[in-house]
Amino acid sequence: MSEEKRGETRIYTVPLYRVYWGRRKNRAKRAVRLLREFIKRHIKNAERVVIDNEVNMYIWSRGIEKPPRRVKVEVEYIDEEKTAIVRLAK
């Protein structure tokens, strides 16, 4: 992707503690869904949210039953495509 197509970048710490309120057997899957909803809520114009594989692997790293309580992500919004790209923050 060329530099002129890059949009604004923000860093969020997304709390995932709410997935612990439900059943153990699908927490990591719900955590990914919660992350996607969080990004859509905070970046209003994003029609598409693309979660990087590194973020997905981090959420699933401890298995389906024990996702992390929070995850720090870097979100890049590309205005022309109305796409938010989610990566792990450094």
Backbone as XML, in Angstrom:
<?xml version="1.0"?>
<chain id="A" units="angstrom">
  <residue number="1" name="MET">
    <atom name="N" x="0.845" y="-1.172" z="0.000"/>
    <atom name="CA" x="0.000" y="0.000" z="0.000"/>
    <atom name="C" x="0.893" y="1.238" z="0.000"/>
  </residue>
  <residue number="2" name="SER">
    <atom name="N" x="0.624" y="2.188" z="-0.847"/>
    <atom name="CA" x="1.463" y="3.366" z="-0.951"/>
    <atom name="C" x="1.192" y="4.333" z="0.197"/>
  </residue>
  <residue number="3" name="GLU">
    <atom name="N" x="2.153" y="5.212" z="0.424"/>
    <atom name="CA" x="2.060" y="6.136" z="1.548"/>
    <atom name="C" x="0.910" y="7.132" z="1.396"/>
  </residue>
  <residue number="4" name="GLU">
    <atom name="N" x="0.598" y="7.566" z="0.179"/>
    <atom name="CA" x="-0.454" y="8.566" z="0.021"/>
    <atom name="C" x="-1.847" y="8.007" z="0.301"/>
  </residue>
  <residue number="5" name="LYS">
    <atom name="N" x="-2.002" y="6.680" z="0.293"/>
    <atom name="CA" x="-3.307" y="6.088" z="0.579"/>
    <atom name="C" x="-3.521" y="5.861" z="2.074"/>
  </residue>
  <residue number="6" name="ARG">
    <atom name="N" x="-2.473" y="6.034" z="2.881"/>
    <atom name="CA" x="-2.581" y="5.800" z="4.316"/>
    <atom name="C" x="-3.488" y="6.848" z="4.943"/>
  </residue>
  <residue number="7" name="GLY">
    <atom name="N" x="-4.249" y="6.419" z="5.928"/>
    <atom name="CA" x="-5.150" y="7.321" z="6.619"/>
    <atom name="C" x="-4.632" y="7.630" z="8.009"/>
  </residue>
  <residue number="8" name="GLU">
    <atom name="N" x="-5.546" y="8.039" z="8.874"/>
    <atom name="CA" x="-5.139" y="8.372" z="10.231"/>
    <atom name="C" x="-4.974" y="7.104" z="11.064"/>
  </residue>
  <residue number="9" name="THR">
    <atom name="N" x="-4.107" y="7.187" z="12.063"/>
    <atom name="CA" x="-3.811" y="6.048" z="12.921"/>
    <atom name="C" x="-4.116" y="6.416" z="14.362"/>
  </residue>
  <residue number="10" name="ARG">
    <atom name="N" x="-4.784" y="5.519" z="15.066"/>
    <atom name="CA" x="-5.099" y="5.711" z="16.479"/>
    <atom name="C" x="-4.708" y="4.465" z="17.251"/>
  </residue>
  <residue number="11" name="ILE">
    <atom name="N" x="-4.446" y="4.636" z="18.537"/>
    <atom name="CA" x="-4.124" y="3.507" z="19.406"/>
    <atom name="C" x="-5.216" y="3.400" z="20.456"/>
  </residue>
  <residue number="12" name="TYR">
    <atom name="N" x="-5.763" y="2.197" z="20.598"/>
    <atom name="CA" x="-6.816" y="1.930" z="21.573"/>
    <atom name="C" x="-6.396" y="0.776" z="22.471"/>
  </residue>
  <residue number="13" name="THR">
    <atom name="N" x="-6.802" y="0.837" z="23.737"/>
    <atom name="CA" x="-6.724" y="-0.310" z="24.626"/>
    <atom name="C" x="-8.145" y="-0.824" z="24.765"/>
  </residue>
  <residue number="14" name="VAL">
    <atom name="N" x="-8.405" y="-1.977" z="24.196"/>
    <atom name="CA" x="-9.763" y="-2.519" z="24.131"/>
    <atom name="C" x="-9.976" y="-3.468" z="25.305"/>
  </residue>
  <residue number="15" name="PRO">
    <atom name="N" x="-10.929" y="-3.154" z="26.193"/>
    <atom name="CA" x="-11.212" y="-4.072" z="27.301"/>
    <atom name="C" x="-12.043" y="-5.255" z="26.809"/>
  </residue>
  <residue number="16" name="LEU">
    <atom name="N" x="-11.583" y="-6.444" z="27.116"/>
    <atom name="CA" x="-12.284" y="-7.657" z="26.691"/>
    <atom name="C" x="-12.858" y="-8.418" z="27.883"/>
  </residue>
  <residue number="17" name="TYR">
    <atom name="N" x="-12.923" y="-7.782" z="29.051"/>
    <atom name="CA" x="-13.370" y="-8.482" z="30.259"/>
    <atom name="C" x="-14.811" y="-8.964" z="30.144"/>
  </residue>
  <residue number="18" name="ARG">
    <atom name="N" x="-15.608" y="-8.338" z="29.298"/>
    <atom name="CA" x="-17.022" y="-8.730" z="29.195"/>
    <atom name="C" x="-17.210" y="-10.139" z="28.661"/>
  </residue>
  <residue number="19" name="VAL">
    <atom name="N" x="-16.235" y="-10.657" z="27.924"/>
    <atom name="CA" x="-16.386" y="-12.023" z="27.410"/>
    <atom name="C" x="-16.308" y="-13.043" z="28.537"/>
  </residue>
  <residue number="20" name="TYR">
    <atom name="N" x="-15.753" y="-12.663" z="29.685"/>
    <atom name="CA" x="-15.666" y="-13.575" z="30.822"/>
    <atom name="C" x="-17.006" y="-13.739" z="31.529"/>
  </residue>
  <residue number="21" name="TRP">
    <atom name="N" x="-17.986" y="-12.925" z="31.206"/>
    <atom name="CA" x="-19.313" y="-13.050" z="31.815"/>
    <atom name="C" x="-20.087" y="-14.228" z="31.246"/>
  </residue>
  <residue number="22" name="GLY">
    <atom name="N" x="-19.686" y="-14.721" z="30.101"/>
    <atom name="CA" x="-20.429" y="-15.788" z="29.427"/>
    <atom name="C" x="-19.775" y="-17.146" z="29.599"/>
  </residue>
  <residue number="23" name="ARG">
    <atom name="N" x="-20.194" y="-18.065" z="28.756"/>
    <atom name="CA" x="-19.666" y="-19.430" z="28.799"/>
    <atom name="C" x="-18.189" y="-19.458" z="28.446"/>
  </residue>
  <residue number="24" name="ARG">
    <atom name="N" x="-17.492" y="-20.454" z="28.977"/>
    <atom name="CA" x="-16.064" y="-20.583" z="28.723"/>
    <atom name="C" x="-15.749" y="-21.053" z="27.319"/>
  </residue>
  <residue number="25" name="LYS">
    <atom name="N" x="-16.613" y="-21.838" z="26.731"/>
    <atom name="CA" x="-16.289" y="-22.553" z="25.503"/>
    <atom name="C" x="-16.263" y="-21.704" z="24.235"/>
  </residue>
  <residue number="26" name="ASN">
    <atom name="N" x="-16.650" y="-20.445" z="24.311"/>
    <atom name="CA" x="-16.568" y="-19.618" z="23.096"/>
    <atom name="C" x="-16.074" y="-18.204" z="23.396"/>
  </residue>
  <residue number="27" name="ARG">
    <atom name="N" x="-15.254" y="-18.050" z="24.419"/>
    <atom name="CA" x="-14.802" y="-16.720" z="24.821"/>
    <atom name="C" x="-13.894" y="-16.049" z="23.793"/>
  </residue>
  <residue number="28" name="ALA">
    <atom name="N" x="-12.960" y="-16.775" z="23.236"/>
    <atom name="CA" x="-12.026" y="-16.155" z="22.286"/>
    <atom name="C" x="-12.760" y="-15.703" z="21.022"/>
  </residue>
  <residue number="29" name="LYS">
    <atom name="N" x="-13.709" y="-16.494" z="20.574"/>
    <atom name="CA" x="-14.492" y="-16.118" z="19.396"/>
    <atom name="C" x="-15.304" y="-14.849" z="19.679"/>
  </residue>
  <residue number="30" name="ARG">
    <atom name="N" x="-15.888" y="-14.774" z="20.874"/>
    <atom name="CA" x="-16.644" y="-13.579" z="21.245"/>
    <atom name="C" x="-15.730" y="-12.375" z="21.444"/>
  </residue>
  <residue number="31" name="ALA">
    <atom name="N" x="-14.493" y="-12.612" z="21.887"/>
    <atom name="CA" x="-13.538" y="-11.517" z="22.064"/>
    <atom name="C" x="-13.198" y="-10.870" z="20.722"/>
  </residue>
  <residue number="32" name="VAL">
    <atom name="N" x="-13.049" y="-11.667" z="19.681"/>
    <atom name="CA" x="-12.781" y="-11.125" z="18.343"/>
    <atom name="C" x="-13.985" y="-10.312" z="17.871"/>
  </residue>
  <residue number="33" name="ARG">
    <atom name="N" x="-15.184" y="-10.818" z="18.114"/>
    <atom name="CA" x="-16.403" y="-10.103" z="17.736"/>
    <atom name="C" x="-16.524" y="-8.789" z="18.517"/>
  </residue>
  <residue number="34" name="LEU">
    <atom name="N" x="-16.187" y="-8.820" z="19.821"/>
    <atom name="CA" x="-16.238" y="-7.625" z="20.657"/>
    <atom name="C" x="-15.231" y="-6.579" z="20.175"/>
  </residue>
  <residue number="35" name="LEU">
    <atom name="N" x="-14.051" y="-7.026" z="19.769"/>
    <atom name="CA" x="-13.038" y="-6.114" z="19.231"/>
    <atom name="C" x="-13.550" y="-5.433" z="17.965"/>
  </residue>
  <residue number="36" name="ARG">
    <atom name="N" x="-14.160" y="-6.199" z="17.077"/>
    <atom name="CA" x="-14.704" y="-5.648" z="15.833"/>
    <atom name="C" x="-15.805" y="-4.616" z="16.124"/>
  </residue>
  <residue number="37" name="GLU">
    <atom name="N" x="-16.698" y="-4.910" z="17.077"/>
    <atom name="CA" x="-17.763" y="-3.970" z="17.440"/>
    <atom name="C" x="-17.192" y="-2.706" z="18.071"/>
  </residue>
  <residue number="38" name="PHE">
    <atom name="N" x="-16.152" y="-2.846" z="18.901"/>
    <atom name="CA" x="-15.504" y="-1.700" z="19.537"/>
    <atom name="C" x="-14.936" y="-0.754" z="18.483"/>
  </residue>
  <residue number="39" name="ILE">
    <atom name="N" x="-14.259" y="-1.317" z="17.489"/>
    <atom name="CA" x="-13.655" y="-0.491" z="16.439"/>
    <atom name="C" x="-14.736" y="0.196" z="15.612"/>
  </residue>
  <residue number="40" name="LYS">
    <atom name="N" x="-15.807" y="-0.507" z="15.288"/>
    <atom name="CA" x="-16.901" y="0.119" z="14.531"/>
    <atom name="C" x="-17.556" y="1.242" z="15.323"/>
  </residue>
  <residue number="41" name="ARG">
    <atom name="N" x="-17.636" y="1.089" z="16.636"/>
    <atom name="CA" x="-18.248" y="2.117" z="17.474"/>
    <atom name="C" x="-17.359" y="3.358" z="17.563"/>
  </residue>
  <residue number="42" name="HIS">
    <atom name="N" x="-16.047" y="3.179" z="17.593"/>
    <atom name="CA" x="-15.146" y="4.309" z="17.776"/>
    <atom name="C" x="-14.714" y="4.957" z="16.468"/>
  </residue>
  <residue number="43" name="ILE">
    <atom name="N" x="-14.754" y="4.233" z="15.381"/>
    <atom name="CA" x="-14.470" y="4.818" z="14.064"/>
    <atom name="C" x="-15.772" y="4.738" z="13.280"/>
  </residue>
  <residue number="44" name="LYS">
    <atom name="N" x="-16.502" y="5.821" z="13.308"/>
    <atom name="CA" x="-17.892" y="5.844" z="12.850"/>
    <atom name="C" x="-18.072" y="5.472" z="11.377"/>
  </residue>
  <residue number="45" name="ASN">
    <atom name="N" x="-17.163" y="5.892" z="10.523"/>
    <atom name="CA" x="-17.351" y="5.707" z="9.083"/>
    <atom name="C" x="-16.851" y="4.371" z="8.570"/>
  </residue>
  <residue number="46" name="ALA">
    <atom name="N" x="-16.301" y="3.545" z="9.440"/>
    <atom name="CA" x="-15.712" y="2.279" z="8.991"/>
    <atom name="C" x="-16.812" y="1.290" z="8.621"/>
  </residue>
  <residue number="47" name="GLU">
    <atom name="N" x="-16.883" y="0.966" z="7.339"/>
    <atom name="CA" x="-17.833" y="-0.051" z="6.889"/>
    <atom name="C" x="-17.224" y="-1.438" z="6.992"/>
  </residue>
  <residue number="48" name="ARG">
    <atom name="N" x="-15.884" y="-1.511" z="6.891"/>
    <atom name="CA" x="-15.159" y="-2.778" z="6.964"/>
    <atom name="C" x="-14.103" y="-2.690" z="8.048"/>
  </residue>
  <residue number="49" name="VAL">
    <atom name="N" x="-14.005" y="-3.713" z="8.872"/>
    <atom name="CA" x="-12.952" y="-3.792" z="9.879"/>
    <atom name="C" x="-12.123" y="-5.032" z="9.574"/>
  </residue>
  <residue number="50" name="VAL">
    <atom name="N" x="-10.846" y="-4.826" z="9.290"/>
    <atom name="CA" x="-9.938" y="-5.929" z="8.974"/>
    <atom name="C" x="-9.024" y="-6.136" z="10.177"/>
  </residue>
  <residue number="51" name="ILE">
    <atom name="N" x="-9.139" y="-7.305" z="10.811"/>
    <atom name="CA" x="-8.313" y="-7.625" z="11.967"/>
    <atom name="C" x="-7.104" y="-8.414" z="11.479"/>
  </residue>
  <residue number="52" name="ASP">
    <atom name="N" x="-5.919" y="-7.907" z="11.793"/>
    <atom name="CA" x="-4.678" y="-8.544" z="11.382"/>
    <atom name="C" x="-4.549" y="-9.914" z="12.044"/>
  </residue>
  <residue number="53" name="ASN">
    <atom name="N" x="-3.894" y="-10.835" z="11.362"/>
    <atom name="CA" x="-3.728" y="-12.191" z="11.880"/>
    <atom name="C" x="-2.952" y="-12.198" z="13.195"/>
  </residue>
  <residue number="54" name="GLU">
    <atom name="N" x="-2.045" y="-11.251" z="13.371"/>
    <atom name="CA" x="-1.269" y="-11.162" z="14.608"/>
    <atom name="C" x="-2.169" y="-10.867" z="15.810"/>
  </residue>
  <residue number="55" name="VAL">
    <atom name="N" x="-3.159" y="-10.007" z="15.636"/>
    <atom name="CA" x="-4.115" y="-9.712" z="16.707"/>
    <atom name="C" x="-4.950" y="-10.950" z="17.009"/>
  </residue>
  <residue number="56" name="ASN">
    <atom name="N" x="-5.395" y="-11.624" z="15.971"/>
    <atom name="CA" x="-6.181" y="-12.844" z="16.141"/>
    <atom name="C" x="-5.385" y="-13.909" z="16.893"/>
  </residue>
  <residue number="57" name="MET">
    <atom name="N" x="-4.122" y="-14.091" z="16.523"/>
    <atom name="CA" x="-3.279" y="-15.082" z="17.196"/>
    <atom name="C" x="-3.045" y="-14.705" z="18.658"/>
  </residue>
  <residue number="58" name="TYR">
    <atom name="N" x="-2.927" y="-13.409" z="18.943"/>
    <atom name="CA" x="-2.741" y="-12.960" z="20.325"/>
    <atom name="C" x="-3.977" y="-13.270" z="21.169"/>
  </residue>
  <residue number="59" name="ILE">
    <atom name="N" x="-5.162" y="-13.028" z="20.621"/>
    <atom name="CA" x="-6.394" y="-13.310" z="21.362"/>
    <atom name="C" x="-6.547" y="-14.807" z="21.603"/>
  </residue>
  <residue number="60" name="TRP">
    <atom name="N" x="-6.200" y="-15.616" z="20.614"/>
    <atom name="CA" x="-6.345" y="-17.067" z="20.721"/>
    <atom name="C" x="-5.133" y="-17.740" z="21.371"/>
  </residue>
  <residue number="61" name="SER">
    <atom name="N" x="-4.104" y="-16.995" z="21.777"/>
    <atom name="CA" x="-2.843" y="-17.588" z="22.239"/>
    <atom name="C" x="-3.002" y="-18.467" z="23.478"/>
  </residue>
  <residue number="62" name="ARG">
    <atom name="N" x="-3.938" y="-18.157" z="24.348"/>
    <atom name="CA" x="-4.135" y="-18.974" z="25.555"/>
    <atom name="C" x="-5.318" y="-19.923" z="25.414"/>
  </residue>
  <residue number="63" name="GLY">
    <atom name="N" x="-5.815" y="-20.071" z="24.224"/>
    <atom name="CA" x="-6.910" y="-20.999" z="23.976"/>
    <atom name="C" x="-8.253" y="-20.300" z="23.908"/>
  </residue>
  <residue number="64" name="ILE">
    <atom name="N" x="-9.288" y="-21.101" z="23.682"/>
    <atom name="CA" x="-10.635" y="-20.554" z="23.503"/>
    <atom name="C" x="-11.240" y="-20.088" z="24.823"/>
  </residue>
  <residue number="65" name="GLU">
    <atom name="N" x="-10.797" y="-20.664" z="25.940"/>
    <atom name="CA" x="-11.425" y="-20.376" z="27.231"/>
    <atom name="C" x="-10.826" y="-19.185" z="27.964"/>
  </residue>
  <residue number="66" name="LYS">
    <atom name="N" x="-9.588" y="-18.784" z="27.633"/>
    <atom name="CA" x="-8.920" y="-17.741" z="28.409"/>
    <atom name="C" x="-8.306" y="-16.660" z="27.523"/>
  </residue>
  <residue number="67" name="PRO">
    <atom name="N" x="-9.107" y="-15.858" z="26.851"/>
    <atom name="CA" x="-8.537" y="-14.757" z="26.069"/>
    <atom name="C" x="-7.999" y="-13.683" z="27.015"/>
  </residue>
  <residue number="68" name="PRO">
    <atom name="N" x="-7.153" y="-12.779" z="26.534"/>
    <atom name="CA" x="-6.634" y="-11.719" z="27.401"/>
    <atom name="C" x="-7.746" y="-10.779" z="27.851"/>
  </residue>
  <residue number="69" name="ARG">
    <atom name="N" x="-7.544" y="-10.145" z="29.001"/>
    <atom name="CA" x="-8.545" y="-9.214" z="29.540"/>
    <atom name="C" x="-8.618" y="-7.920" z="28.741"/>
  </residue>
  <residue number="70" name="ARG">
    <atom name="N" x="-7.496" y="-7.528" z="28.155"/>
    <atom name="CA" x="-7.472" y="-6.315" z="27.329"/>
    <atom name="C" x="-6.406" y="-6.486" z="26.263"/>
  </residue>
  <residue number="71" name="VAL">
    <atom name="N" x="-6.560" y="-5.756" z="25.189"/>
    <atom name="CA" x="-5.582" y="-5.823" z="24.100"/>
    <atom name="C" x="-5.347" y="-4.400" z="23.592"/>
  </residue>
  <residue number="72" name="LYS">
    <atom name="N" x="-4.079" y="-4.055" z="23.399"/>
    <atom name="CA" x="-3.716" y="-2.729" z="22.907"/>
    <atom name="C" x="-3.487" y="-2.830" z="21.408"/>
  </residue>
  <residue number="73" name="VAL">
    <atom name="N" x="-4.283" y="-2.092" z="20.643"/>
    <atom name="CA" x="-4.232" y="-2.190" z="19.189"/>
    <atom name="C" x="-3.999" y="-0.823" z="18.557"/>
  </residue>
  <residue number="74" name="GLU">
    <atom name="N" x="-3.463" y="-0.873" z="17.355"/>
    <atom name="CA" x="-3.267" y="0.313" z="16.533"/>
    <atom name="C" x="-4.231" y="0.197" z="15.362"/>
  </residue>
  <residue number="75" name="VAL">
    <atom name="N" x="-5.075" y="1.202" z="15.187"/>
    <atom name="CA" x="-6.101" y="1.161" z="14.151"/>
    <atom name="C" x="-5.783" y="2.220" z="13.103"/>
  </residue>
  <residue number="76" name="GLU">
    <atom name="N" x="-5.677" y="1.774" z="11.871"/>
    <atom name="CA" x="-5.442" y="2.678" z="10.757"/>
    <atom name="C" x="-6.715" y="2.741" z="9.924"/>
  </residue>
  <residue number="77" name="TYR">
    <atom name="N" x="-7.226" y="3.954" z="9.737"/>
    <atom name="CA" x="-8.455" y="4.135" z="8.968"/>
    <atom name="C" x="-8.111" y="4.701" z="7.601"/>
  </residue>
  <residue number="78" name="ILE">
    <atom name="N" x="-8.522" y="3.996" z="6.549"/>
    <atom name="CA" x="-8.308" y="4.443" z="5.172"/>
    <atom name="C" x="-9.636" y="4.992" z="4.673"/>
  </residue>
  <residue number="79" name="ASP">
    <atom name="N" x="-9.666" y="6.293" z="4.447"/>
    <atom name="CA" x="-10.917" y="6.988" z="4.155"/>
    <atom name="C" x="-11.500" y="6.607" z="2.800"/>
  </residue>
  <residue number="80" name="GLU">
    <atom name="N" x="-10.661" y="6.438" z="1.768"/>
    <atom name="CA" x="-11.177" y="6.145" z="0.425"/>
    <atom name="C" x="-11.922" y="4.815" z="0.392"/>
  </residue>
  <residue number="81" name="GLU">
    <atom name="N" x="-11.413" y="3.839" z="1.134"/>
    <atom name="CA" x="-12.010" y="2.502" z="1.121"/>
    <atom name="C" x="-12.977" y="2.280" z="2.281"/>
  </residue>
  <residue number="82" name="LYS">
    <atom name="N" x="-13.039" y="3.242" z="3.207"/>
    <atom name="CA" x="-13.856" y="3.141" z="4.424"/>
    <atom name="C" x="-13.542" y="1.846" z="5.175"/>
  </residue>
  <residue number="83" name="THR">
    <atom name="N" x="-12.236" y="1.614" z="5.353"/>
    <atom name="CA" x="-11.750" y="0.392" z="5.972"/>
    <atom name="C" x="-10.886" y="0.738" z="7.170"/>
  </residue>
  <residue number="84" name="ALA">
    <atom name="N" x="-11.085" y="0.007" z="8.266"/>
    <atom name="CA" x="-10.236" y="0.130" z="9.450"/>
    <atom name="C" x="-9.391" y="-1.128" z="9.552"/>
  </residue>
  <residue number="85" name="ILE">
    <atom name="N" x="-8.078" y="-0.950" z="9.625"/>
    <atom name="CA" x="-7.153" y="-2.076" z="9.732"/>
    <atom name="C" x="-6.627" y="-2.103" z="11.159"/>
  </residue>
  <residue number="86" name="VAL">
    <atom name="N" x="-6.807" y="-3.229" z="11.834"/>
    <atom name="CA" x="-6.449" y="-3.366" z="13.245"/>
    <atom name="C" x="-5.179" y="-4.197" z="13.353"/>
  </residue>
  <residue number="87" name="ARG">
    <atom name="N" x="-4.154" y="-3.617" z="14.004"/>
    <atom name="CA" x="-2.886" y="-4.313" z="14.239"/>
    <atom name="C" x="-2.538" y="-4.205" z="15.721"/>
  </residue>
  <residue number="88" name="LEU">
    <atom name="N" x="-1.660" y="-5.091" z="16.197"/>
    <atom name="CA" x="-1.180" y="-4.982" z="17.569"/>
    <atom name="C" x="-0.321" y="-3.733" z="17.703"/>
  </residue>
  <residue number="89" name="ALA">
    <atom name="N" x="-0.511" y="-2.994" z="18.803"/>
    <atom name="CA" x="0.313" y="-1.816" z="19.050"/>
    <atom name="C" x="1.698" y="-2.262" z="19.483"/>
  </residue>
  <residue number="90" name="LYS">
    <atom name="N" x="2.680" y="-1.485" z="19.153"/>
    <atom name="CA" x="4.058" y="-1.847" z="19.493"/>
    <atom name="C" x="4.454" y="-1.291" z="20.821"/>
  </residue>
</chain>
